[in-house]
């Protein structure tokens, strides 16, 4: 759903809104992949959120949409998320809430802090959520878009962590770019760290036709000029992943050499290997959803292959910076936020 057509009535929260904002964000994150890992009992999550939100209310950047339908919690540039006194209470509070599991949550919190950029003043989106019964109306992204307009007017960049991979494409459509990631101590959950320059310029935005032409040019280069010309269309720090759990899935591929080895394996596996886009869809700000067709005759078995799969590409500074493959077109569209 486009945020451009969503009418948001918002206001700055005060101390009197603490209960309402806590209820909204607790409900929003009850089934979140990361925070349900940290706090399986929503009552414990509510205590933690209340602790964080109470502190954030000292800044005029906690926003409420409607009757607590959605809420966002921002920290102002150069400010701290918690006071020194509150920082001293974090470990005792988490120990009280989580008991023997507290060590893992404390380590998770430290990873949030370690990944946080400190060299450029910015607004920090600590929390954003919509009540479950209000989802599907674009309220959360609409509330975010309204705040970004204010921050763009100030000329100040923004930063967030995405604890749910399903939301990454939605943030990217508003101009955020993934700049890193970290995991829970057991490696079971991944958090994406995302940055947005004022105006969204950090995403290297291209017009829709230009983005689609870039993808077309990359695969034409592969067919006509080989891997070197193909990789020229990707950033040097590219991040790509095959269909998760598939036979060729090696986990995230970082850098051109890893991508070269991945594609070369496909070339070496098939006689007459071909791959090209048969559908390209502008996904908004810096994304393209694609359906790729690949084919050839397997060298070992002699069996001919002609199949399709979905991909979401992210563009930065006129090159492909990131790709994620999906088994079906529908999965790719959903990942790109095009089916909400």
Rosetta silent file (secondary structure, phi, psi, omega in degrees, C-alpha in Angstrom):
SEQUENCE: XXXXXXXXXXXXXXXXXXXXXXXXXXXXXXXXXXXXXXXXXXXXXXXXXXXXXXXXXXXXXXXXXXXXXXXXXXXXXXXXXXXXXXXXXXXXXXXXXXXXXXXXXXXXXXXXXXXXXXXXXXXXXXXXXXXXXXXXXXXXXXXXXXXXXXXXXXXXXXXXXXXXXXXXXXXXXXXXXXXXXXXXXXXXXXXXXXXXXXXXXXXXXXXXXXXXXXXXXXXXXXXXXXXXXXXXXXXXXXXXXXXXXXXXXXXXXXXXXXXXXXXXXXXXXXXXXXXXXXXXXXXXXXXXXXXXXXXXXXXXXXXXXXXXXXXXXXXXXXXXXXXXXXXXXXXXXXXXXXXX
SCORE:     score description
SCORE:     0.000 S_00000001
   1 L     0.000  129.484  178.247    0.000    0.000    0.000 S_00000001
   2 L   -70.442  138.068  177.633    1.387    3.399   -0.931 S_00000001
   3 H   -79.242  -11.926 -176.202    1.866    5.816    1.965 S_00000001
   4 H   -68.207  -25.988 -176.083    1.133    8.751   -0.326 S_00000001
   5 H  -102.817    8.621 -178.688   -2.626    8.148   -0.172 S_00000001
   6 L   -97.974  122.906  178.278   -2.866    7.450    3.561 S_00000001
   7 L   -87.783  117.750 -178.127   -4.204   10.278    5.693 S_00000001
   8 L  -110.074  124.208  171.284   -2.446   10.290    9.046 S_00000001
   9 L  -104.289  111.804 -173.578   -3.727   12.281   12.004 S_00000001
  10 E  -128.103  161.098  177.212   -0.867   12.298   14.484 S_00000001
  11 E  -149.693  159.575  176.656    0.133   14.052   17.646 S_00000001
  12 E   -79.074  130.839  179.901    3.095   14.171   19.989 S_00000001
  13 L   -75.446  152.322  175.130    2.632   11.852   22.964 S_00000001
  14 L  -120.506 -179.866  178.809    2.933   13.077   26.540 S_00000001
  15 H   -56.970  -30.056 -178.919    3.467   11.280   29.838 S_00000001
  16 H   -68.378  -15.033 -179.272   -0.293   10.704   29.964 S_00000001
  17 H   -93.779    2.702 -174.500    0.027    8.495   26.866 S_00000001
  18 H   -54.815  -47.808 -178.300    2.497    6.060   28.399 S_00000001
  19 H   -63.232  -44.879 -177.324   -0.084    3.315   28.968 S_00000001
  20 H   -65.988  -43.324  178.797   -1.671    3.672   25.523 S_00000001
  21 H   -66.186  -39.652  178.565    1.623    3.703   23.615 S_00000001
  22 H   -62.446  -42.569  179.249    2.885    0.733   25.626 S_00000001
  23 H   -62.119  -44.454 -178.733   -0.244   -1.285   24.823 S_00000001
  24 H   -62.265  -48.505 -175.613    0.031   -0.521   21.115 S_00000001
  25 H   -73.488  -29.935  174.760    3.696   -1.408   20.802 S_00000001
  26 H   -65.837  -44.877  177.852    3.391   -4.520   22.949 S_00000001
  27 H   -64.305  -38.062 -178.244    0.590   -5.809   20.735 S_00000001
  28 H   -65.677  -34.239 -174.581    2.544   -4.859   17.605 S_00000001
  29 H  -103.725    6.799 -176.285    5.650   -6.789   18.666 S_00000001
  30 L   -57.222  -37.758 -178.327    3.995   -9.761   20.394 S_00000001
  31 L  -111.095   17.524  177.742    4.816  -12.058   17.455 S_00000001
  32 L   -63.609  137.032 -176.931    7.893  -10.214   16.194 S_00000001
  33 L   -55.870  -39.589 -177.584   10.677  -12.708   15.321 S_00000001
  34 L   -81.007  -52.135 -170.386   13.235  -10.971   17.507 S_00000001
  35 H   -77.171  -21.672  171.130   11.247   -9.670   20.447 S_00000001
  36 H   -74.858  -25.414  172.070    9.168  -12.807   20.886 S_00000001
  37 H   -66.982  -43.855 -178.037   12.514  -14.610   21.110 S_00000001
  38 H   -71.914  -41.679 -175.950   13.620  -12.225   23.847 S_00000001
  39 L  -131.902   85.451  179.381   10.284  -12.110   25.700 S_00000001
  40 L   -59.431  -28.478  178.388    8.018  -15.102   24.985 S_00000001
  41 L   -93.990  116.002 -179.183    5.537  -13.732   27.543 S_00000001
  42 H   -56.968  -26.566  179.012    3.939  -10.492   26.251 S_00000001
  43 H   -64.483  -36.633  177.322    3.540   -9.296   29.830 S_00000001
  44 H   -70.717  -39.236  177.029    7.335   -9.195   30.183 S_00000001
  45 H   -60.816  -38.849  179.829    7.660   -7.422   26.848 S_00000001
  46 H   -62.170  -39.175  178.792    5.167   -4.817   28.081 S_00000001
  47 H   -64.317  -43.033 -179.544    7.338   -4.116   31.135 S_00000001
  48 H   -66.133  -46.312  178.722   10.422   -3.676   28.941 S_00000001
  49 H   -62.435  -41.491  179.917    8.678   -1.428   26.434 S_00000001
  50 H   -59.731  -40.140  178.091    7.158    0.668   29.226 S_00000001
  51 H   -61.019  -46.121 -178.344   10.649    1.173   30.664 S_00000001
  52 H   -71.276  -42.921 -177.316   12.020    2.332   27.266 S_00000001
  53 H   -67.465  -40.611  179.537    9.018    4.434   26.265 S_00000001
  54 H   -55.622  -42.215 -179.820    8.867    6.247   29.619 S_00000001
  55 H   -67.905  -41.972 -177.395   12.430    7.426   29.055 S_00000001
  56 H   -66.245  -23.260 -178.242   11.804    8.442   25.432 S_00000001
  57 L   -67.010   -9.544  175.059    8.853   10.616   26.412 S_00000001
  58 L   -74.238  -10.079  174.224   11.303   13.226   27.674 S_00000001
  59 L  -104.997  150.598 -179.337   11.831   14.052   23.973 S_00000001
  60 L   -85.730   43.774 -173.547    9.071   15.564   21.783 S_00000001
  61 L  -132.066   21.464  170.251    9.418   12.741   19.253 S_00000001
  62 E   -98.713  118.445 -173.104    7.047   10.015   20.409 S_00000001
  63 E  -112.279  144.517  177.837    4.166   10.092   17.924 S_00000001
  64 E  -123.827  134.329  175.571    0.690    8.588   18.087 S_00000001
  65 E  -106.570  127.422  178.162   -1.625    8.046   15.114 S_00000001
  66 L    60.965 -149.123  179.752   -5.368    8.068   15.785 S_00000001
  67 L   -88.098   65.372 -178.007   -6.590    6.431   18.968 S_00000001
  68 L    61.307   29.795  177.241   -3.287    4.590   19.513 S_00000001
  69 L   -67.215  -35.412  177.289   -3.723    2.770   16.186 S_00000001
  70 E  -147.779  157.161 -179.767    0.017    3.203   15.559 S_00000001
  71 E  -150.235  149.792  175.450    2.913    4.724   17.436 S_00000001
  72 E  -135.175  146.055 -178.470    6.533    5.609   16.826 S_00000001
  73 E  -123.552  115.282 -179.782    9.326    6.350   19.268 S_00000001
  74 E  -113.869  149.381  171.401   12.209    8.537   18.099 S_00000001
  75 E  -112.190  133.091 -174.177   15.366    9.680   19.852 S_00000001
  76 L   -73.311  158.712 -177.805   16.629   13.125   18.887 S_00000001
  77 L   -56.351  132.474  177.549   20.086   13.708   17.342 S_00000001
  78 L    78.867   -3.767 -177.858   22.909   13.444   19.856 S_00000001
  79 L   -92.094  167.671  178.746   20.586   12.275   22.648 S_00000001
  80 L  -103.783  150.319  179.946   20.680    9.005   24.574 S_00000001
  81 L   -69.948  -36.112  179.136   17.964    6.387   24.570 S_00000001
  82 L  -129.233  154.226  173.386   18.175    6.012   28.365 S_00000001
  83 L   -75.511  168.759  178.774   19.510    8.204   31.146 S_00000001
  84 H   -60.590  -40.186  179.782   22.574    7.081   33.130 S_00000001
  85 H   -64.802  -38.769  179.481   20.339    6.061   36.023 S_00000001
  86 H   -70.083  -37.721  176.743   18.141    4.014   33.687 S_00000001
  87 H   -57.221  -39.090 -179.696   21.169    2.344   32.076 S_00000001
  88 H   -67.338  -19.409 -178.415   22.182    1.121   35.519 S_00000001
  89 H   -92.609   -7.522 -174.377   18.745   -0.510   35.896 S_00000001
  90 H   -62.252  -53.423 -176.555   18.828   -2.455   32.608 S_00000001
  91 H   -62.507  -46.407  177.029   20.642   -5.577   33.810 S_00000001
  92 H   -60.267  -39.050  179.951   18.649   -5.921   37.052 S_00000001
  93 H   -65.982  -46.105 -179.447   15.377   -5.418   35.155 S_00000001
  94 H   -65.984  -35.129  176.190   16.214   -7.972   32.467 S_00000001
  95 H   -64.638  -41.021  177.881   17.343  -10.448   35.118 S_00000001
  96 H   -63.807  -39.584 -176.582   14.044   -9.971   36.928 S_00000001
  97 H   -78.373  -39.196 -169.414   12.066  -10.482   33.714 S_00000001
  98 H  -111.598   -9.676  177.574   14.030  -13.291   32.089 S_00000001
  99 H    58.441 -124.564 -176.085   15.807  -15.127   34.889 S_00000001
 100 H   -66.765  -16.499  179.825   18.311  -17.623   33.463 S_00000001
 101 H   -88.984   -2.152 -172.769   17.709  -16.285   29.926 S_00000001
 102 H   -62.813  -35.168 -177.022   18.741  -12.753   30.867 S_00000001
 103 H   -57.125  -42.367  179.457   22.350  -13.173   29.735 S_00000001
 104 H   -66.310  -38.115 -179.693   21.328  -13.665   26.112 S_00000001
 105 H   -71.494  -38.759  177.329   19.007  -10.654   26.158 S_00000001
 106 H   -61.901  -41.619  177.080   21.649   -8.471   27.804 S_00000001
 107 H   -64.537  -39.380  177.248   24.085   -9.486   25.067 S_00000001
 108 H   -60.127  -45.743  179.503   21.438   -8.700   22.444 S_00000001
 109 H   -60.505  -38.790  179.347   20.962   -5.212   23.891 S_00000001
 110 H   -66.836  -30.612  178.012   24.720   -4.678   23.788 S_00000001
 111 H   -71.694  -34.263  171.661   24.734   -5.643   20.097 S_00000001
 112 H   -56.856  -47.877 -176.920   22.119   -2.984   19.410 S_00000001
 113 H   -66.465  -42.635 -177.304   24.418   -0.446   21.031 S_00000001
 114 H   -65.551  -30.615 -177.860   27.583   -1.685   19.310 S_00000001
 115 H   -85.677   -9.992 -174.295   25.957   -1.474   15.863 S_00000001
 116 L   -73.801  126.031  178.073   24.557    2.022   16.372 S_00000001
 117 L   -64.611  139.502 -174.962   26.340    4.696   14.277 S_00000001
 118 L  -124.533   -3.633 -172.863   27.973    7.343   16.418 S_00000001
 119 L   -92.896  -17.758 -177.853   29.846    9.590   14.004 S_00000001
 120 L  -125.043  124.855  176.987   26.944   11.468   12.356 S_00000001
 121 L   -59.197  138.753 -175.652   24.090   13.164   14.287 S_00000001
 122 E  -160.365  159.969  168.457   20.758   11.566   13.332 S_00000001
 123 E   -82.385  138.063 -178.099   17.238   10.803   14.444 S_00000001
 124 E  -113.787  117.637  176.109   16.952    7.246   15.752 S_00000001
 125 E   -83.387  100.088 -177.899   13.713    5.322   15.250 S_00000001
 126 E   -76.097  -41.850 -177.351   13.675    3.159   18.358 S_00000001
 127 E  -147.072  142.529  173.127   10.181    1.693   17.889 S_00000001
 128 E  -148.233  127.199 -179.477    7.425    1.713   15.280 S_00000001
 129 E  -158.811  157.706  178.392    4.317   -0.423   15.437 S_00000001
 130 E  -123.439  140.361  176.139    0.656   -0.764   14.540 S_00000001
 131 L   -60.037  139.089 -174.589   -2.029   -2.499   16.557 S_00000001
 132 H   -53.245  -39.468 -176.915   -2.759   -5.869   14.885 S_00000001
 133 H   -73.612  -10.048  179.961   -6.408   -5.052   14.206 S_00000001
 134 H  -102.831    0.777 -176.840   -5.366   -1.820   12.421 S_00000001
 135 L   -69.897  159.230  178.752   -2.865   -3.406   10.034 S_00000001
 136 L    90.934   -2.127 -179.506   -3.302   -3.306    6.279 S_00000001
 137 L  -105.016   -0.584  179.810   -4.260    0.384    6.198 S_00000001
 138 L    76.673   18.193 -174.722   -0.742    1.747    5.805 S_00000001
 139 H   -69.739  -43.294 -177.917   -0.845    3.538    9.162 S_00000001
 140 H   -63.818  -50.479  178.895    2.590    2.510   10.399 S_00000001
 141 H   -67.598  -31.736  176.643    4.430    3.409    7.201 S_00000001
 142 H   -66.053  -41.404  177.450    2.277    6.515    6.865 S_00000001
 143 H   -63.488  -41.392  177.747    3.268    7.638   10.349 S_00000001
 144 H   -63.189  -44.750 -179.016    6.909    6.997    9.479 S_00000001
 145 H   -60.449  -39.018  178.192    6.609    8.930    6.212 S_00000001
 146 H   -62.303  -43.737  179.274    5.157   11.940    8.047 S_00000001
 147 H   -64.848  -40.158 -179.536    8.080   11.969   10.474 S_00000001
 148 H   -63.426  -34.088  177.211   10.597   11.621    7.647 S_00000001
 149 H   -61.827  -41.749  177.836    9.137   14.688    5.960 S_00000001
 150 H   -62.824  -43.619 -175.540    9.827   16.684    9.111 S_00000001
 151 H   -73.102  -32.598  173.967   13.371   15.347    9.384 S_00000001
 152 H   -63.257  -39.227  179.543   14.066   15.935    5.704 S_00000001
 153 H   -63.544  -31.170  176.633   13.033   19.550    6.209 S_00000001
 154 H   -80.253  -16.668 -177.223   15.641   19.783    8.982 S_00000001
 155 L    75.878   30.505 -175.976   18.237   18.116    6.744 S_00000001
 156 L  -112.814  133.260  177.942   18.938   15.404    9.317 S_00000001
 157 E   -73.318  171.343 -177.667   19.511   11.703    8.481 S_00000001
 158 E  -135.819  157.822 -177.231   17.736    8.829   10.223 S_00000001
 159 E  -142.618  145.318  175.127   18.620    5.353   11.477 S_00000001
 160 E  -150.924  165.262  168.888   16.652    2.284   12.532 S_00000001
 161 E  -115.533  133.740  177.911   16.979   -1.427   13.229 S_00000001
 162 E  -102.745  113.153 -178.101   14.558   -3.818   11.545 S_00000001
 163 L   -89.119   -5.722  179.267   13.808   -6.810   13.752 S_00000001
 164 L  -127.681  112.942 -178.224   11.473   -8.416   11.196 S_00000001
 165 H   -55.847  -25.855  179.786   12.873   -9.165    7.705 S_00000001
 166 H   -62.646  -21.165 -177.409    9.358   -8.828    6.270 S_00000001
 167 H   -92.751  -11.055 -172.984    9.560   -5.089    6.928 S_00000001
 168 H   -57.473  -45.964 -178.036   12.928   -4.403    5.305 S_00000001
 169 H   -64.122  -33.589  178.857   11.526   -3.743    1.842 S_00000001
 170 H   -64.476  -42.255  176.980    8.920   -1.370    3.268 S_00000001
 171 H   -65.590  -39.381 -178.658   11.651    0.709    4.904 S_00000001
 172 H   -65.539  -31.227  177.686   13.693    0.647    1.718 S_00000001
 173 H   -67.469  -19.044  176.065   10.746    2.002   -0.243 S_00000001
 174 L   -97.335    9.833  173.073   10.933    5.072    2.025 S_00000001
 175 L   103.891   -0.064  176.954   14.612    5.553    1.247 S_00000001
 176 L   -77.891  148.066  175.768   16.387    3.480    3.901 S_00000001
 177 E  -124.172  134.662  176.709   19.365    1.360    2.892 S_00000001
 178 E   -69.784  128.223 -178.364   20.604   -1.642    4.839 S_00000001
 179 E  -115.709   -6.187  179.246   24.106   -0.883    6.101 S_00000001
 180 E   178.868 -175.272  176.816   24.733   -3.883    8.323 S_00000001
 181 E  -161.906  160.976  171.884   23.227   -6.604   10.454 S_00000001
 182 E  -148.086  166.902 -175.957   23.710   -8.541   13.672 S_00000001
 183 E  -121.523  167.423  167.775   22.171  -11.630   15.209 S_00000001
 184 L   -65.434  159.567 -177.441   20.916  -12.875   18.525 S_00000001
 185 L   -55.978  -28.913  178.716   23.644  -14.648   20.526 S_00000001
 186 L   -89.138    0.948  178.846   22.378  -18.039   19.335 S_00000001
 187 L    75.511    6.172 -173.779   22.319  -16.899   15.707 S_00000001
 188 L   -79.498  -25.673 -177.356   18.605  -17.689   15.415 S_00000001
 189 L  -129.397  145.444 -179.049   17.392  -14.160   14.627 S_00000001
 190 E  -120.167  137.677  177.267   18.886  -11.404   12.448 S_00000001
 191 E  -113.970  127.450  176.849   18.473   -7.652   12.840 S_00000001
 192 E   -92.627  132.023  173.908   19.101   -5.363    9.848 S_00000001
 193 E   -97.773  135.593 -169.718   20.579   -1.927   10.547 S_00000001
 194 E  -136.061  140.254 -176.146   19.335    0.741    8.123 S_00000001
 195 E  -125.784  147.942  176.505   20.337    4.319    7.311 S_00000001
 196 E  -141.015  119.050  172.405   18.626    7.075    5.379 S_00000001
 197 L   -68.313  158.278  176.512   20.212   10.380    4.390 S_00000001
 198 H   -56.668  129.607 -175.771   18.001   13.436    4.549 S_00000001
 199 H    83.275   -1.563 -179.938   15.739   13.280    1.525 S_00000001
 200 H    77.267   12.511 -173.455   16.523    9.616    1.076 S_00000001
 201 H   -67.934  -18.243  179.988   19.558   10.463   -1.042 S_00000001
 202 H   -67.986  -13.487 -178.589   21.638    7.746    0.597 S_00000001
 203 H   -85.107   -6.637 -178.174   19.709    5.132   -1.335 S_00000001
 204 L    62.678   50.542 -171.808   21.005    6.280   -4.717 S_00000001
 205 L   -62.123  135.967  172.330   17.486    6.649   -6.026 S_00000001
 206 L  -120.432  156.278  171.876   16.821    6.041   -9.699 S_00000001
 207 L   -66.614  154.588 -178.205   13.644    6.518  -11.697 S_00000001
 208 H   -50.585  -51.039  179.464   11.662    3.323  -12.235 S_00000001
 209 H   -60.196  -34.412  179.632   12.627    2.922  -15.916 S_00000001
 210 H   -68.795  -38.793  177.937   16.298    3.482  -15.049 S_00000001
 211 H   -63.906  -44.944 -179.608   16.213    0.799  -12.347 S_00000001
 212 H   -64.938  -39.857  178.273   14.606   -1.691  -14.695 S_00000001
 213 H   -63.352  -34.875  178.171   17.109   -0.831  -17.428 S_00000001
 214 H   -62.258  -45.615  179.786   19.944   -1.487  -14.974 S_00000001
 215 H   -65.420  -42.880  177.881   18.730   -5.033  -14.277 S_00000001
 216 H   -59.623  -43.987 -178.370   18.191   -5.689  -17.971 S_00000001
 217 H   -64.265  -36.886 -179.572   21.676   -4.416  -18.762 S_00000001
 218 H   -62.297  -45.729 -176.809   23.262   -6.628  -16.103 S_00000001
 219 H   -78.075  -26.429  171.076   21.795   -9.836  -17.511 S_00000001
 220 H   -66.589  -38.827  178.635   22.460   -8.788  -21.100 S_00000001
 221 H   -64.297  -38.760  178.454   26.075   -8.256  -20.073 S_00000001
 222 H   -62.860  -42.328 -177.342   26.202  -11.746  -18.566 S_00000001
 223 H   -71.227  -35.569 -172.355   24.863  -13.298  -21.771 S_00000001
 224 H  -101.636  -27.862 -173.300   27.056  -11.311  -24.143 S_00000001
 225 H  -123.572   -7.264  177.881   30.174  -10.413  -22.205 S_00000001
 226 L    93.121 -173.630 -171.611   30.538  -12.870  -19.338 S_00000001
 227 H   -64.815  -39.419 -178.071   30.893  -12.597  -15.603 S_00000001
 228 H   -59.260  -46.690 -179.660   33.200   -9.583  -15.466 S_00000001
 229 H   -67.745  -34.643  176.099   30.761   -7.394  -17.361 S_00000001
 230 H   -61.747  -47.659 -175.935   27.861   -8.770  -15.286 S_00000001
 231 H   -70.694  -20.050  175.239   29.619   -7.951  -12.018 S_00000001
 232 L   -61.421  -20.716 -179.360   30.392   -4.417  -13.231 S_00000001
 233 L   -88.449    0.851  179.915   26.683   -3.732  -12.658 S_00000001
 234 E  -112.323  150.078  174.616   26.955   -4.684   -8.954 S_00000001
 235 E   -69.197  155.584 -179.619   28.509   -2.723   -6.095 S_00000001
 236 E   -65.073  -29.124 -179.371   31.805   -4.034   -4.762 S_00000001
 237 E   -99.263   31.930 -175.448   30.212   -4.660   -1.353 S_00000001
 238 E   -55.378  155.579  178.797   27.198   -6.479   -2.802 S_00000001
 239 E  -134.909  116.551 -176.286   25.062   -8.738   -0.625 S_00000001
 240 E  -136.557  153.290  174.818   23.138  -11.553   -2.317 S_00000001
 241 E  -145.606  137.211  174.096   21.443  -14.769   -1.257 S_00000001
 242 L   -69.903  176.187  177.281   20.042  -17.752   -3.117 S_00000001
 243 L   -56.493  122.287 -174.372   16.641  -19.197   -2.221 S_00000001
 244 L   -60.678  126.739  179.858   16.948  -19.899    1.489 S_00000001
 245 L    88.666   -6.118  178.477   17.280  -23.625    2.135 S_00000001
 246 L   -73.876  166.552 -176.795   17.827  -24.499   -1.535 S_00000001
 247 L   -61.123  -30.823 -178.368   20.656  -26.802   -2.614 S_00000001
 248 L   -94.519    9.056 -178.431   22.718  -23.840   -3.836 S_00000001
 249 L   -76.785  115.742  177.955   22.115  -21.724   -0.715 S_00000001
 250 L  -107.202   13.619 -170.136   25.458  -20.805    0.836 S_00000001
 251 L    81.929 -175.460 -179.725   24.037  -18.184    3.127 S_00000001
 252 L   -59.749  135.069  176.492   24.550  -14.482    2.364 S_00000001
 253 E  -100.425  126.306 -176.787   27.138  -13.831   -0.339 S_00000001
 254 E  -117.793  123.704  176.074   29.269  -10.748    0.285 S_00000001
 255 L    91.923  160.754 -174.989   31.345   -9.093   -2.409 S_00000001
 256 H   -65.769  -36.000 -178.025   31.878   -9.617   -6.098 S_00000001
 257 H   -66.621  -37.363  176.689   34.155  -12.645   -5.778 S_00000001
 258 H   -65.767  -39.666  177.922   31.561  -14.572   -3.780 S_00000001
 259 H   -67.272  -37.931  178.316   28.940  -13.669   -6.387 S_00000001
 260 H   -59.913  -46.612 -178.944   31.312  -14.706   -9.163 S_00000001
 261 H   -63.375  -37.933 -179.799   31.800  -18.152   -7.611 S_00000001
 262 H   -64.118  -49.623 -178.591   28.044  -18.587   -7.168 S_00000001
 263 H   -69.248  -37.183  179.879   27.165  -17.766  -10.775 S_00000001
 264 H   -61.172  -35.828  177.142   30.147  -19.715  -12.118 S_00000001
 265 H   -59.497  -40.258  178.000   28.846  -22.841  -10.380 S_00000001
 266 H   -66.755  -42.434  179.381   25.615  -22.522  -12.358 S_00000001
 267 H   -62.161  -40.280 -178.837   27.512  -21.996  -15.599 S_00000001
 268 H   -73.185  -20.355 -176.396   29.648  -25.057  -14.880 S_00000001
 269 H   -82.019  -28.835 -172.669   26.607  -27.202  -14.034 S_00000001
 270 E  -121.968  139.652  164.395   24.715  -26.719  -17.315 S_00000001
 271 E   -79.188  136.718  178.990   25.533  -26.884  -20.977 S_00000001
 272 E    65.550   35.097 -178.449   23.992  -23.916  -22.750 S_00000001
 273 E   -63.299  131.639  176.036   23.224  -22.150  -19.459 S_00000001
 274 E  -136.180  146.260  174.064   21.009  -19.094  -19.903 S_00000001
 275 E  -150.071  133.690 -179.227   19.382  -16.715  -17.438 S_00000001
 276 E  -160.059  153.265  178.668   17.399  -13.568  -18.154 S_00000001
 277 E   -75.297  135.817  174.035   14.547  -11.492  -16.675 S_00000001
 278 E  -109.778  -10.936  175.702   11.061  -12.132  -18.057 S_00000001
 279 E  -153.483  131.695  177.890    9.317   -9.650  -15.740 S_00000001
 280 E  -131.497  127.585 -174.954   10.621   -6.561  -13.955 S_00000001
 281 E  -126.103  125.563  176.498    8.445   -4.515  -11.582 S_00000001
 282 E   -64.331  119.423 -177.219    9.371   -1.177  -10.034 S_00000001
 283 L   -95.348    9.678 -176.451    9.133   -1.768   -6.294 S_00000001
 284 L   104.658 -165.821 -167.581    9.370    1.843   -5.216 S_00000001
 285 L   -21.252  -66.110 -175.465   12.278    3.939   -3.991 S_00000001
 286 L  -137.642   26.021 -176.572   15.277    1.703   -4.740 S_00000001
 287 E  -122.454  153.247  172.265   13.915   -1.797   -5.396 S_00000001
 288 E  -134.501  127.473  172.013   12.997   -3.926   -8.381 S_00000001
 289 E   -93.728  136.041 -174.262   11.071   -7.188   -8.143 S_00000001
 290 E  -134.934  153.049  166.187   11.984   -9.610  -10.905 S_00000001
 291 E  -115.557  121.298 -179.862   11.099  -12.975  -12.337 S_00000001
 292 E  -107.733  140.215  173.883   14.141  -14.679  -13.875 S_00000001
 293 E  -108.038  132.072  176.160   14.070  -17.635  -16.246 S_00000001
 294 E  -130.107  152.708 -178.770   17.035  -19.964  -16.320 S_00000001
 295 E  -162.530  171.941 -178.983   17.716  -23.041  -18.373 S_00000001
 296 E   154.696 -179.252  178.422   20.234  -25.440  -19.816 S_00000001
 297 E  -114.023  120.469 -177.716   21.077  -29.138  -19.943 S_00000001
 298 E   -58.437  129.091 -175.938   22.635  -30.613  -16.809 S_00000001
 299 L   -65.889  -34.610 -177.002   26.110  -31.927  -17.666 S_00000001
 300 L   -80.175  -45.564 -174.462   25.900  -34.946  -15.355 S_00000001
 301 L   -96.232  -20.755 -175.398   22.344  -36.146  -15.978 S_00000001
 302 L    77.467    5.997 -178.326   21.635  -34.746  -19.412 S_00000001
 303 L   -82.165  132.527  177.850   18.282  -33.478  -18.164 S_00000001
 304 E   -81.273  141.964  179.702   17.072  -30.202  -19.631 S_00000001
 305 E  -123.046  136.567  172.963   15.934  -27.476  -17.241 S_00000001
 306 E  -146.917  102.839 -171.364   13.640  -24.534  -17.924 S_00000001
 307 E  -143.012  169.520  178.563   12.434  -22.843  -14.754 S_00000001
 308 E  -130.434  158.622  173.175   11.691  -19.498  -13.127 S_00000001
 309 E  -153.897  163.656 -179.255   12.254  -17.903   -9.733 S_00000001
 310 E   -98.863  152.862  176.285   11.709  -14.527   -8.119 S_00000001
 311 E  -143.250  144.462  167.495   14.299  -11.986   -7.030 S_00000001
 312 E  -113.689  125.724  178.088   14.193   -8.635   -5.269 S_00000001
 313 E  -107.753  141.908  173.715   17.044   -6.286   -6.188 S_00000001
 314 E  -114.501  133.316 -174.798   18.060   -3.188   -4.249 S_00000001
 315 E  -105.588  137.855  174.376   19.795   -0.365   -6.119 S_00000001
 316 E  -141.604  126.561  177.177   22.405    1.996   -4.710 S_00000001
 317 L    52.526   41.337  173.560   24.300    4.687   -6.591 S_00000001
 318 L    78.602   11.371  177.810   23.304    3.280   -9.960 S_00000001
 319 E  -136.085  164.792  178.359   24.363   -0.300   -9.283 S_00000001
 320 E   -80.350  121.259 -177.884   22.827   -3.441   -7.787 S_00000001
 321 E  -101.813  -24.452 -172.905   23.742   -3.540   -4.102 S_00000001
 322 E  -155.537  145.864  176.254   21.658   -6.411   -2.831 S_00000001
 323 E  -144.315  142.947  175.450   19.610   -9.345   -4.089 S_00000001
 324 E  -134.039  125.908 -178.872   17.370  -11.941   -2.499 S_00000001
 325 E   -93.381  148.456  179.791   16.037  -14.920   -4.428 S_00000001
 326 E  -136.351  151.976 -175.259   12.628  -16.522   -3.832 S_00000001
 327 L   -65.738  -30.396 -175.201   11.070  -19.723   -5.114 S_00000001
 328 L  -132.746  161.440  174.292    8.066  -17.950   -6.644 S_00000001
 329 H   -59.012  -43.813 -176.902    7.027  -14.642   -8.126 S_00000001
 330 H   -61.118  -40.609  179.381    4.442  -14.223   -5.366 S_00000001
 331 H   -65.785  -38.238  178.528    7.068  -14.570   -2.634 S_00000001
 332 H   -65.577  -43.021  178.875    9.269  -11.971   -4.305 S_00000001
 333 H   -62.299  -41.132  178.629    6.387   -9.509   -4.610 S_00000001
 334 H   -63.728  -43.126  179.751    5.509  -10.011   -0.959 S_00000001
 335 H   -64.021  -30.428  179.105    9.134   -9.454    0.074 S_00000001
 336 L   -82.859   -0.253 -179.856    9.187   -6.242   -1.964 S_00000001
 337 L    73.022   27.441 -176.190    6.090   -4.995   -0.158 S_00000001
 338 L  -101.326    5.631 -178.766    4.011   -5.045   -3.331 S_00000001
 339 L  -119.901    6.802 -178.162    1.160   -7.224   -2.094 S_00000001
 340 L   -63.810    0.000    0.000    0.044   -5.379    1.059 S_00000001
